[in-house]
C-alpha cells in the first residue's frame, strides 16, 4: 500500500513468506500520540488535531491514542471521546491507520469507548490487559462492540508469547500485538516462528528498531516528536536500503536516552520545539508504569537545552 516500488533484496527474499502473512496496511511507524493540555490542565483537543496533522506530514503509516505515553489514565470518558473525535476527524482518509485505545479499569467503559471509536471511523482498537477479567473474555467483549475492526493487544508485565497467541486464536479479531512484555528481540522471533500471521509491533521507543525489523516485526510505536525520523528509517528499510535505514534510525535513537530520563515531559517538549505544542504540561505521572511513563528526572533548563541541541544537531 505504501511503497509502490520496492527494491528486491536478500532480506526481502528471506522474509517474503513472513511479510506476506502480515496485513500490509498495518505495517510501519505508528507513533503514540501525546495528549496536549491547556495551561490549566484541561484537554486541548485543538492541539491534538494539530498533532495528528503533524504526524501525517511526517509520513507515518498509523498512529495510536490514548496509550501509556498519552497519559490515558488521567483522562475521563468525556475527554477520551472528545479527543478521539478530534484525532479521527483530522486524520480520517489521509492514508494513516488510526488506532484508538480503549483500556479502562472497568470493562463496560472499554466497551463504551470501543463502540464510540468504531462509530467515528477508527481503523483499529488497542488495549492493555485489564485487571479483574480474563484476556479472552475482555477482548471478546471489545470485538463484539466493534465488529470488523482489528484489535491490538498491548502486552506488558508477564504475559507470555503463548498467552498472546492463544488469545489471538480464541478471538480472531486480535490480529496484532504491541509487545512490551519480557525481552523484546527473542519474543519477536518466537512470535514469527509460532504465529506468523500475528502482526508484531514494538514499543520502548523502538530502541532496537533495525534488529526488530530483521526479526520480522511489522513496525514500531515510538514517540510522536521524532516520528519523521523513524518513518524515514522504515521507508528505507522497506525499499531494501538497509545501511541507509540504519543511519536514519541513528538520528532518532539519540533521543531515546533523553526521553527515558525525562518521560512524558520530555516527549512533549520536543513537540514544543517543533512548533506543534504550545507547552509541555503533563498531568500527575504514574511512575510505576513502563517505558516513557517512568520519569526519572524532572525536565529542567539543562534538560531543555539538551533536547534543543539534539534536535538542532541531528533532527533538522
Secondary structure, DSSP 8 states (H G I E B T S, - for coil): ---SS----HHHHHTHHHHHTS-GGG-EEEEE----B-TTS-B-HHHHHHHHHHHHHTT-SEEEESSGGGTGGG--HHHHHHHHHHHHHHHTTSSSEEEEE---SSHHHHHHHHHHHHHTT-SEEEEE--SSS-HHHHHHHHHHHTTT-EEEEEE-TT--HHHHHHHHHHSTTEEEEEE-SS-HHHHHHHHHHH-TTSEEEE-GGGTTHHHHHHTT--EE--BSTTHHHHHHHHHHHHTT-HHHHHHHHHHHHTTHHHHHHHHHHHHHHHHHHTTS-S--------TTSSGGGS--S---HHHHHHHHHHIIIII-
